[in-house]
């Protein structure tokens, strides 16, 4: 129907049609002047043409919207992949007061280091060594929530991994030995055999860890193995700690870290009040 109407308007526009005006005069007909149809009527668009134009415009807008949506979804997917692949941060921390380790993880925007998710922490089960030291009252353990968590290691995506000083202790605590294809914790077995040394070693290690002096711990563990008697170990440990406290204090002061040096001196004198060299550093 719409097509036929369109053709009629075309014919009216291209082929002027003569329309006679007539009237009655003395009972006969007289033809009037010829005239053409008003061209403004021909210019009126048909309903079908208007409808089809709107359909084409709507279709064009729909295609544009679909393209923009697909582009945004693709960009969001790429950003999510980058964040979850390269923005994942995870690691471990050690608490001297609990003598245990926990894990943590969160996500950040890679390279900008902007955290975008909360930190989730999971305290790991106590090792056989820790359970033994606690049940045998070798070391005191805090009954409140620990606040002294020191970094063991941290990894950021697939690109970077770094280590904290606490790893110097945790690596030894995780040391395993194998006997008849069965693994056991080395220091757990050692502590059960060397109870006298263990009673001196582990409280000293816990104290050093709480002061973040992890650099001094590996040597203490070596002395515990190398010495033969309990008293020999005690004497060797005290000599080692007295000397290294004094050296650390001098080094910190030389580096301009007077506050740290004063804290070390206070701790050292608390442990060894009769040490003449430490007294001279006051």
N, C-alpha and C positions, 0 to 999 in steps of 0.2 A: 504494500500500500504506500509506504513512504517513498519507494523508488518511483512509482507512478506520479505521485505529487511532484517530486523533483523534476521529472521530465516535463510535466505540464508547465512549471515555472520557466524552464529553459526555453520551451517553445514560445511562451509569451514574451520572453526577453529577446529572442532572436528573430521572431517572425511577427511583426506588428499585424494585428488583426483589426479589420475595419468593423466597427460596430455602428449600426445605423440608429439614429434617433428619429423617431417618427411621432407624429401627432395627427390629430384629426382636423381637417380644414375643408369645409364644404363637403363633407362626406367622403373625401378622398385622402390618400396618404401622400405626405411630402417627406422626402429624405433630407435630413439635416447634414451639416458638415461632418466630415469624418474626424475621428480623434483616436488616439492610442491609449492603451491601458497605462495607468500611473506606474512608472518604473520603481517607486518606493515599495510597492507591494511585492514586486519580484525579488527585491533585496532581502526580504525576510527569510532567515535560514529555516530549514525544516527541522522538525523535532528529532528525526533520525540523525541528521548531521551533528546537532548539538549533543545528543546522547553519545554518539561514537567518539566525539572529541573528548568528552569527559571521561569515557572509558580509557582512551589512550593516555590521558594525563594521569589518571589514577594508576594505571599499569606501570607507567614510567616511575611514579613516586614509590610504588611497591618494590620495583626492582632496585631502586636506589637505597631504600630502607633495608632490603635484604642484604645488599652488598656491604653497607656500613655495619650491619649487625654481624655478618660473618667476619669482617676485618677486626672488629672489637673483640669478638670471641677468640679469634686466633691470637691476637696480641695478649689477651688475658691468660690464655693457655700457655703461651711462651713464658710470660712473667712468672706464672705459678710453677712451671717446670724449673726455671732458673732459681727461684727462691727455695724450692724443696730439694734441689740438687746441690746448689752451692751455698745456700743460706742456712743450712742445718748446722747448728752448733751443739756439740755434745762433749762431755768430759767427766772427770772424776775428782772428788775432793776427799781429803782425809781430816778427821777430827781427833786431835790428841786426847781430849777429855773423854771421848767415847771409845777411842782406839779402834775406829772402824771407818769404812769408806762408803761414800754414796755417789750415785750418778746424777747428772743433770743434763737437760737438753732444752733447746728453744730454737726459734727461727728468727733470722734477721735479714735485712736487705743486703745482698752481697756487695762487698767493697765499700758500702756506705756505713756499715755496722750499726744500722738502725733496727733495734729489736721490735718485732711485730707479733710476737706471741709470748705468753707467760712462761716463766721458767718452771719446768717440771722436775722435781727431785725424787729420787728413789734411794732409800738407805739399803745397802746390801746386807745380806745375812752375815752374821759374825763368823769369822774364820775359826777353825779349831784352836788356833793359838790364842786368839782373843778370848774365846770362851774359857780356855784353861787359865789364862792370867786373871780373869775376873773371878772365876769360881774358887781359885786358890788364893784370892786376895793379894796377888802379886802387885797389881796396879789398882789405884782408885779410879772409879768411873763415875762421871757426873750423873746425878739422878734427874737433872733438869734438861731442857732442850739445849743442845750444843750450839754455840755461836762461833766457835773457833774452827772454821772449815778452811783448809789450806789446799791450794790447787795441786793436783797430781798431774793431770794432762788435759788437753783440750784440742779438739779437732774442729775445723771449720770447712764444711763441705768436703770436696775431694782434693782441695788445694793446699791446705796448711794444717800442720799439727805441731803443737809445742808442749813443753813439759814444765812442771813446777818443781820446786825443791822437795816437796813431800814425796815425790817419786823415788828419791834416794832411800826412803824408808819402806814404802809400800812394795818396791821390787824385792826387797829382802824378806818382807813378811809373807810374800807370795811364793817364796822359793820352795820348790818341791824336790823330793828325793824319791827314787824308785827302788823297791826291794821286792824281788820275785814278781815283777811286772805290776806291782801295786804302788800307787803314788801316795806320799804322805808329806805333810808340811815339815820342812827341815827344822825350823826354829821351835815348832811345837814339840817335836821329838827331843831336840836338844834340851829344852827347858825342863822336860820331865826327868832327864838324866842328870842335868847340872842345876839342881834346885838352888844351891848356894849362890852360884853366879847369877842365875836368872833373877833371884830376889834383889840383886843389886843392879843388874843390867837394865831391866825393863822400866823400873821407875825413873832411872836416869835418862833413858831414851824418851820416855813420855814427857819429862821435864824439858829436854832439849827441843822436842817437837813443839811444845806449847810456846816456846820462845822463838820458834821458827829457825832454830840452828840445825837444820837438817844436814848441813855440810859436815858436821862433826860426828854424825851417827855411824857412817860406814866403818870408820876406824874403831869405834867402840865395839862393833860387832866382830871385827877382826881380832881385837884384843881378847874378847871373850873366848874365842876359839883357840887362840895361840897360847894363852897362859895355862899353866897346869893346875894351880891351886886357886881356891877362892880368894885368899888374901893377896896372892900375886896379881890376880886380876884387879882387885880393888885398888892396890897401890899403883898399878899401871894406868888405870882409868883416871884416878885423881891427878896424877902427874900430867897426863895428856890434857885433861880439861883445864887445869890451872894454867898451863902454858898457852893453850889456844885461846882462852878467854883474854889473857893479857895481850896476845898478838892481835886479836880482833879489835880490841879497844884502841890500840895504837893505830891500826890501819883505818879505822873509822874516823878517828880524829884527824889523821893526815888527809883524809878525803873530805874533810869539812862536815862530816856527819856527827856533830857533837851530841845531839839528842840521842841518837842510837848508841853512841859510845857510852854515854852516861847510864843508859838503861842496862847495857851489858855489864858495866862495872857494878851497878847495884845488885844485879842477879849473882854475879860472880862472888862478891863479898858476902852475900847472904849464904852461899854454899860453902865458901872457904874464908871465914872471917880472919883466920890467922895467917893468911898468905901475905908475906911481906911485899912481894912485887905488886900485888893488886892494891895494897894499901898505898904504895908510892904513886899509883896512877890517880888517886883521888884528887 
